Amino acid sequence: MQSANMLLRKIVRSSVLPFAAQHGMKKDLFPLSRTLSLSLCLKQDKSCEASEKLDLDEWKKVMKSGLQEEVSETVSEPEELSSLAAARETLEMWKLAGKAVPEKISEEQLKTFMECPSKSAKKKYLKYLHLKELYKKNDKRKAEEKRERKLEAQDQASKTDETKKSPFVCLWSRTMDKAYNWRAAQSMIFGQPLVFDMSYEKEMSVREVTNTVKQLVLSESCNRRSVDPFHIHFCNFKDDSLYEREFIKHYREAWGKLLITVTDQCYTEIFPKDKLIYLTADSPKVMKTFDHDKIYIVGSMVDKSIKTGVSLARAKRLGLETAALPLEKYLLWSTGAKNLTLDQMMHILLTLKDTADWKKALEFVPKRKYCGFVNKPVKELKKTLDLINTLKLGKGREKVEKQFAKNYPKKYKLK
């Protein structure tokens, strides 16, 4: 304040007073008020009657604001720099103390840290920055690992390509492909037909149809590599259906060259009804042996929601014989539905066709669904079931005993 007043006095003395003395103006021309009148009219030029008034209060305000800005600019910068340095020293101390502090922090983050109202808020903000830094490092590490795995996979692929280019391997693969194709071609003339019912597209979602096609691709590959393959029929197959689009995605140009029969006709129009047997898990009749003179039908459906009775109702509507695999007769079934995938059914039917051994065939049932094979006397089986009930089922023990008695009515009776 005093510096501003002194500056103002100097300006007035250096500008106004010399001007007044030069033009012969008296001291009484300067009133005691804070407004100074400067008459610009000279004796020689009396036509100039206007006067300019200089407001000293406004002048003082302007000069004061200019001085304050200069002082604030000179003072605020060192204070801000000193506060940032103090904040960085605090962070270093907290880091040495073992607290969650980020390794790198920007000036904006440091200013936000300084603006936190309390010490706990500052700790939480630093912990947030520390976790954010850790997540970034983890993502970077995962990206590098993914890149390394990709490079390794490319190296392995290049190595496998080199091995494939060897003449012996190429000759062997071509020979085996010719042998498999020759067997499949023979099965189309002399082989036992196996029908896949392709009329379940409306009962499934797009994802279920995609999974069905994947299982059918595995089934066709397994059948083509077997010693005595089936003659596969895709019946009720509609053109430009979702089934066909998914098959084209998998086989591409080879879709039209597969050694299978694809038709839009129903199986009842191609084969006699007395030879057709529809395999479904809902059938009350259990399949005892594999009949080489019969034609088995498998429903091409992947049922995630377990819609029971769909294939059985279709078979009854067409007046066909049905059968279910004897899973409970040969397996100690524990949990899960008795619906198997299409490739598992293909493995089971091929094994039955070649060996007629149910134990070998049912080895393709997932191990999580059963406890073991029924290869012991019934009394020992009852002890095993009692142990299973005690360990797993608890209160449902009587229910399992009734189910066991229903499966073995001649050998086991409830007391």
MARLUMFI-857284 format. One line per 10 residues: their letters; for each residue x, y, z of C-alpha. Coordinates in pm, 1 decimal, padded with zeros to 6 digits. Layout:
<atoms>
a) X:Y:Z; ...
</atoms>
This chain:
<atoms>
mqsanmllrk) 00000.0:00000.0:00000.0; 00273.7:00243.1:00096.3; 00473.8:00153.4:-00213.1; 00171.3:00231.7:-00433.9; 00121.8:00572.3:-00268.7; 00487.1:00659.9:-00309.2; 00476.4:00561.5:-00674.8; 00166.7:00773.6:-00730.8; 00327.9:01078.8:-00568.5; 00633.9:01046.3:-00786.6
ivrssvlpfa) 00421.6:01029.5:-01099.8; 00222.6:01341.3:-00999.7; 00537.6:01539.1:-00915.3; 00711.6:01442.3:-01234.3; 00416.5:01512.4:-01468.5; 00157.2:01756.6:-01330.6; 00361.0:02009.8:-01126.9; 00616.2:02093.9:-01398.2; 00329.6:02142.1:-01640.7; 00152.1:02383.8:-01405.3
aqhgmkkdlf) 00469.8:02582.9:-01334.4; 00544.1:02613.2:-01704.1; 00205.4:02773.2:-01781.8; 00193.5:03004.6:-01476.6; -00082.2:02824.7:-01283.2; -00129.7:02905.7:-00915.6; -00146.3:02676.1:-00620.1; -00509.2:02761.2:-00546.2; -00602.9:02601.6:-00873.9; -00549.2:02267.3:-00696.6
plsrtlslsl) -00844.4:02214.6:-00464.5; -00840.0:01991.2:-00162.2; -01065.6:01738.6:-00332.6; -00927.2:01419.1:-00493.4; -01003.7:01549.1:-00844.7; -00738.5:01746.0:-01030.4; -00846.7:01991.4:-01304.7; -00592.7:02069.1:-01570.7; -00686.0:02364.8:-01783.3; -00547.7:02331.6:-02127.6
clkqdkscea) -00655.4:02680.1:-02233.5; -00371.6:02924.9:-02265.7; -00390.8:03305.4:-02263.5; -00291.6:03322.3:-02623.5; -00567.7:03069.8:-02719.6; -00887.9:03154.1:-02530.5; -01108.9:02949.4:-02763.2; -01023.6:02630.3:-02580.7; -01268.5:02616.0:-02289.1; -01284.8:02240.2:-02236.6
sekldldewk) -01106.6:02075.0:-01944.8; -00989.8:01725.1:-01880.5; -01042.7:01574.0:-01537.4; -00812.2:01313.9:-01400.6; -00970.6:01086.3:-01133.5; -00697.2:01001.2:-00885.3; -00901.7:00722.7:-00719.2; -00935.3:00530.8:-01047.6; -00570.4:00588.0:-01119.0; -00481.0:00457.4:-00777.5
kvmksglqee) -00689.8:00142.5:-00829.8; -00527.6:00072.5:-01165.5; -00179.3:00119.0:-01031.4; -00255.6:-00089.3:-00724.2; -00392.7:-00379.3:-00931.0; -00084.9:-00376.0:-01151.8; 00145.0:-00386.9:-00853.2; -00054.1:-00669.3:-00692.9; -00036.2:-00877.5:-01011.3; 00337.7:-00828.4:-01033.4
vsetvsepee) 00384.0:-00913.9:-00666.7; 00152.9:-01218.6:-00690.3; 00335.0:-01346.6:-00997.9; 00666.8:-01311.6:-00826.7; 00545.0:-01462.3:-00500.1; 00300.8:-01738.5:-00612.2; 00544.8:-01924.6:-00834.8; 00802.3:-01990.7:-00560.3; 00526.9:-02084.9:-00315.3; 00372.7:-02331.7:-00563.3
lsslaaaret) 00710.4:-02482.1:-00644.8; 00793.4:-02515.3:-00278.0; 00458.3:-02683.0:-00202.0; 00507.9:-02933.6:-00488.9; 00858.2:-03010.7:-00362.3; 00722.2:-03061.4:-00010.8; 00452.0:-03295.3:-00145.9; 00712.0:-03498.3:-00334.6; 00923.7:-03526.9:-00020.3; 00615.7:-03650.3:00167.0
lemwklagka) 00557.9:-03914.4:-00098.6; 00919.1:-04028.8:-00074.8; 00888.3:-04058.9:00301.9; 00566.5:-04261.7:00270.7; 00731.2:-04483.2:00008.8; 01023.9:-04552.6:00242.8; 00774.5:-04628.9:00519.0; 00627.4:-04907.1:00301.6; 00293.3:-04746.3:00221.2; 00105.9:-04789.0:-00107.9
vpekiseeql) 00257.0:-04508.8:-00316.7; 00289.3:-04501.2:-00697.7; 00639.9:-04504.2:-00842.0; 00564.1:-04229.3:-01092.6; 00324.4:-03939.8:-01035.5; 00250.0:-03643.2:-01261.8; 00213.8:-03280.5:-01157.4; -00163.0:-03288.6:-01205.1; -00190.1:-03594.7:-00980.9; 00039.7:-03425.1:-00729.6
ktfmecpsks) -00182.6:-03115.7:-00726.1; -00489.8:-03336.8:-00676.2; -00306.8:-03504.9:-00390.3; -00237.4:-03163.9:-00231.9; -00603.5:-03065.1:-00266.7; -00724.6:-03367.2:-00067.6; -00892.2:-03239.4:00250.0; -00755.0:-03494.3:00496.7; -00467.4:-03734.5:00545.8; -00691.2:-04040.2:00500.4
akkkylkylh) -00819.6:-03897.9:00171.2; -00459.9:-03850.3:00055.3; -00376.3:-04210.6:00147.1; -00680.8:-04339.4:-00040.6; -00592.2:-04134.8:-00347.5; -00234.1:-04262.3:-00343.5; -00358.1:-04620.0:-00300.7; -00586.1:-04572.3:-00601.1; -00293.0:-04445.7:-00809.8; -00077.2:-04735.6:-00687.0
lkelykkndk) -00338.8:-04996.7:-00786.6; -00389.4:-04827.3:-01121.4; -00015.9:-04846.5:-01183.8; -00010.7:-05214.9:-01087.7; -00300.0:-05291.8:-01325.7; -00116.7:-05119.4:-01608.5; 00197.5:-05319.7:-01537.5; -00004.0:-05641.8:-01524.0; -00174.1:-05567.3:-01855.4; 00159.6:-05488.4:-02011.4
rkaeekrerk) 00305.3:-05813.1:-01879.1; 00009.4:-06013.7:-02013.3; 00042.6:-05847.7:-02351.8; 00411.4:-05937.6:-02363.5; 00337.9:-06298.4:-02263.2; 00065.9:-06320.1:-02526.9; 00306.6:-06185.4:-02783.9; 00569.5:-06441.5:-02681.8; 00315.8:-06724.8:-02701.4; 00207.7:-06605.9:-03042.6
leaqdqaskt) 00567.0:-06603.2:-03162.2; 00622.9:-06952.7:-03021.5; 00306.6:-07076.7:-03192.6; 00427.4:-06927.1:-03520.0; 00763.2:-07098.4:-03476.8; 00595.4:-07431.3:-03406.9; 00365.1:-07384.7:-03703.7; 00662.3:-07312.3:-03926.1; 00833.8:-07626.0:-03794.0; 00524.7:-07837.9:-03856.8
detkkspfvc) 00498.9:-07691.4:-04204.9; 00857.8:-07792.1:-04266.1; 00784.2:-08145.8:-04147.4; 00473.9:-08157.0:-04363.7; 00681.2:-08058.3:-04661.7; 00898.7:-08365.8:-04620.6; 00823.4:-08615.0:-04899.9; 00771.9:-08915.6:-04670.6; 00508.8:-08741.5:-04455.7; 00328.8:-08606.9:-04761.1
lwsrtmdkay) 00325.4:-08951.9:-04918.8; 00195.6:-09110.7:-04596.1; -00085.6:-08856.5:-04549.9; -00195.1:-08890.7:-04912.7; -00195.8:-09268.0:-04885.4; -00400.7:-09267.3:-04564.7; -00648.6:-09016.8:-04708.9; -00692.8:-09240.6:-05010.4; -00747.0:-09543.0:-04785.3; -01003.7:-09361.1:-04569.7
nwraaqsmif) -01185.8:-09231.0:-04874.5; -01187.9:-09578.2:-05026.9; -01346.7:-09723.0:-04712.5; -01607.7:-09444.7:-04704.4; -01684.2:-09503.7:-05072.3; -01730.0:-09876.6:-05006.4; -01958.3:-09801.6:-04711.4; -02185.3:-09599.1:-04940.5; -02244.4:-09918.1:-05139.6; -02212.8:-10200.9:-04888.1
gqplvfdmsy) -02210.9:-10036.4:-04547.5; -02484.1:-10031.0:-04284.1; -02682.3:-09705.2:-04298.9; -02682.5:-09467.2:-04002.0; -02935.1:-09183.2:-04014.2; -02898.8:-08840.5:-03857.7; -03234.5:-08665.7:-03824.1; -03177.7:-08300.4:-03926.7; -03530.9:-08177.3:-03850.0; -03457.1:-08013.3:-03511.5
ekemsvrevt) -03337.8:-07672.7:-03629.3; -03652.0:-07494.5:-03505.3; -03616.9:-07644.6:-03156.1; -03264.2:-07505.3:-03110.9; -03096.5:-07168.1:-03082.3; -02821.0:-07054.4:-03319.4; -02554.0:-07148.9:-03066.2; -02701.0:-07497.1:-03021.2; -02711.9:-07549.4:-03399.7; -02344.7:-07447.6:-03419.2
ntvkqlvlse) -02252.9:-07701.2:-03149.4; -02458.1:-07968.5:-03327.4; -02268.6:-07912.9:-03651.5; -01934.6:-07931.6:-03467.3; -02034.9:-08266.9:-03318.3; -02150.4:-08393.2:-03658.3; -01815.0:-08294.9:-03810.0; -01637.4:-08497.1:-03539.5; -01875.4:-08788.0:-03599.7; -01806.1:-08788.9:-03974.4
scnrrsvdpf) -01430.7:-08777.8:-03913.2; -01448.9:-09063.2:-03663.4; -01663.2:-09271.3:-03899.0; -01430.7:-09212.9:-04197.0; -01128.8:-09336.3:-03997.5; -01294.0:-09651.6:-03863.9; -01227.9:-10001.0:-04000.2; -01588.5:-10061.1:-04104.5; -01760.7:-09722.6:-04138.3; -02133.8:-09652.0:-04155.7
hihfcnfkdd) -02308.2:-09511.1:-04458.5; -02413.0:-09177.3:-04308.5; -02744.3:-09023.7:-04415.8; -02841.9:-08664.6:-04335.6; -03220.5:-08679.6:-04373.8; -03469.0:-08388.0:-04358.1; -03181.4:-08160.9:-04462.1; -03312.7:-07834.7:-04608.8; -03121.1:-07624.7:-04860.3; -02992.3:-07285.7:-04739.3
slyerefikh) -03068.0:-07381.8:-04381.1; -02860.4:-07288.8:-04077.6; -02724.0:-07644.3:-04078.0; -02592.8:-07604.0:-04432.1; -02435.9:-07263.3:-04366.2; -02250.1:-07400.0:-04062.9; -02130.1:-07706.7:-04258.4; -01995.7:-07481.6:-04534.3; -01804.1:-07281.6:-04272.5; -01632.3:-07600.2:-04153.6
yreawgklli) -01580.5:-07792.5:-04480.0; -01569.3:-07502.1:-04732.9; -01502.1:-07648.9:-05080.3; -01496.7:-08006.4:-04945.0; -01863.8:-07990.4:-04840.8; -01982.1:-08107.5:-05183.3; -01719.0:-08384.5:-05194.4; -01806.7:-08567.0:-04870.6; -01881.1:-08937.2:-04907.6; -02217.5:-08916.5:-04730.7
tvtdqcytei) -02579.8:-08896.8:-04845.2; -02754.8:-08563.7:-04792.0; -03126.3:-08548.9:-04872.2; -03433.1:-08344.7:-04786.2; -03646.8:-08659.0:-04773.6; -03758.1:-08820.7:-04450.1; -03601.8:-09152.7:-04351.2; -03944.3:-09318.0:-04362.4; -03955.3:-09244.6:-04736.1; -03615.4:-09405.1:-04798.9
fpkdkliylt) -03611.1:-09709.9:-04567.6; -03884.1:-09952.0:-04455.2; -04032.3:-09864.8:-04115.7; -03984.8:-10213.6:-03971.4; -03605.6:-10174.5:-03997.7; -03585.5:-09829.7:-03838.0; -03497.1:-09786.0:-03468.0; -03490.8:-09437.4:-03318.7; -03223.4:-09405.4:-03046.4; -03341.4:-09171.2:-02771.5
adspkvmktf) -03265.2:-09147.3:-02401.0; -03639.2:-09108.1:-02323.4; -03735.7:-09446.3:-02466.8; -03881.3:-09701.1:-02218.0; -03726.5:-09984.9:-02418.0; -03360.5:-10064.3:-02350.5; -03127.9:-10172.3:-02630.0; -02981.8:-10514.7:-02549.8; -02764.5:-10598.9:-02850.6; -02650.3:-10426.5:-03165.4
dhdkiyivgs) -02846.2:-10547.2:-03468.6; -02656.9:-10527.3:-03798.9; -02976.8:-10559.4:-04000.3; -03144.9:-10257.9:-03841.0; -03106.5:-09892.3:-03934.5; -03047.9:-09669.9:-03631.7; -03160.7:-09308.0:-03623.4; -02990.4:-09041.9:-03409.9; -03150.9:-08703.6:-03351.7; -02914.8:-08422.0:-03456.2
mvdksiktgv) -02983.2:-08201.6:-03158.5; -02780.6:-08040.7:-02883.7; -03020.7:-07967.8:-02599.5; -02878.5:-07726.6:-02341.5; -03210.9:-07684.2:-02165.4; -03280.6:-08064.6:-02151.6; -03609.2:-08072.4:-02341.7; -03718.0:-08425.7:-02260.9; -03946.4:-08623.0:-02489.3; -03893.2:-08428.9:-02814.4
slarakrlgl) -03727.5:-08710.8:-03011.3; -03951.4:-08974.2:-02849.9; -04263.3:-08783.7:-02953.3; -04132.4:-08754.1:-03310.6; -04062.9:-09128.1:-03328.7; -04410.2:-09215.8:-03191.1; -04575.7:-08977.5:-03435.1; -04401.2:-09158.2:-03721.8; -04480.4:-09500.2:-03573.1; -04117.3:-09607.1:-03530.3
etaalpleky) -03954.1:-09840.0:-03281.7; -03743.6:-09668.9:-03015.8; -03455.8:-09777.7:-02793.8; -03225.4:-09633.7:-02527.4; -02870.8:-09731.9:-02441.2; -02846.0:-09962.2:-02134.3; -02647.5:-09713.0:-01930.1; -02788.9:-09811.5:-01589.7; -02744.8:-10179.8:-01666.4; -02370.8:-10151.3:-01721.0
llwstgaknl) -02279.2:-09831.0:-01536.2; -02320.6:-09713.0:-01177.6; -02478.8:-09383.3:-01279.4; -02417.1:-09099.2:-01037.7; -02516.2:-08757.1:-01170.7; -02616.7:-08579.1:-01488.1; -02860.3:-08644.1:-01770.3; -02832.8:-08954.2:-01985.8; -02811.6:-08750.1:-02307.4; -02481.3:-08803.8:-02488.5
tldqmmhill) -02317.6:-08597.1:-02759.4; -02337.1:-08702.8:-03122.9; -01968.3:-08790.5:-03151.8; -01993.2:-09001.2:-02833.6; -02289.1:-09187.3:-02985.5; -02086.5:-09245.4:-03302.8; -01794.7:-09390.2:-03103.4; -02029.9:-09618.7:-02907.6; -02211.0:-09747.3:-03218.2; -01886.4:-09807.5:-03409.9
tlkdtadwkk) -01739.2:-10001.2:-03115.1; -02056.4:-10208.4:-03080.2; -02053.1:-10277.7:-03451.4; -01691.1:-10395.5:-03444.6; -01671.3:-10576.8:-03107.0; -02027.8:-10618.0:-02968.6; -01876.4:-10541.7:-02625.5; -02083.6:-10300.3:-02417.5; -01804.1:-10241.0:-02170.3; -01565.9:-10119.6:-02440.8
alefvpkrky) -01838.0:-09919.1:-02609.3; -01953.6:-09741.0:-02292.3; -01600.5:-09631.3:-02211.1; -01677.2:-09330.1:-02431.9; -01935.5:-09209.4:-02177.9; -01785.1:-08919.3:-01977.1; -01628.5:-09045.0:-01653.8; -01791.1:-08767.3:-01449.2; -02135.9:-08918.2:-01503.6; -02080.5:-09262.6:-01348.6
cgfvnkpvke) -01886.5:-09424.7:-01064.3; -01782.3:-09744.8:-01238.3; -01897.8:-10050.9:-01428.5; -02142.2:-10308.3:-01293.3; -01901.1:-10601.1:-01279.5; -01954.6:-10722.1:-00918.5; -02226.3:-10923.0:-00740.4; -02539.6:-10735.0:-00637.1; -02459.3:-10753.7:-00262.2; -02126.9:-10576.5:-00316.2
lkktldlint) -02300.2:-10322.4:-00536.6; -02547.3:-10255.4:-00255.8; -02260.6:-10186.8:-00014.3; -02102.8:-09949.8:-00265.2; -02430.9:-09767.0:-00311.7; -02479.7:-09742.9:00066.8; -02136.1:-09584.4:00097.7; -02212.5:-09341.1:-00186.2; -02543.3:-09249.0:-00024.6; -02378.4:-09190.9:00313.1
lklgkgrekv) -02105.6:-08971.3:00170.2; -02297.6:-08777.2:-00090.7; -02672.7:-08804.6:-00066.1; -02753.0:-08815.8:00304.7; -03129.5:-08781.2:00331.3; -03186.8:-08908.6:-00024.9; -03067.8:-09257.4:00061.5; -03410.6:-09424.2:00046.7; -03482.0:-09269.9:-00290.1; -03162.7:-09418.0:-00438.1
ekqfaknypk) -03238.6:-09759.1:-00289.1; -03578.8:-09756.3:-00454.7; -03419.0:-09661.4:-00783.5; -03166.1:-09943.6:-00742.4; -03445.4:-10190.9:-00668.6; -03627.9:-10070.4:-00978.0; -03321.3:-10133.5:-01194.0; -03260.0:-10479.2:-01042.6; -03607.3:-10610.4:-00950.8; -03516.0:-10980.0:-00960.2
kyklk) -03193.2:-10969.4:-00763.8; -03266.7:-10707.5:-00502.2; -03573.6:-10646.6:-00284.2; -03641.3:-10374.7:-00032.8; -03685.1:-10495.1:00323.4
</atoms>
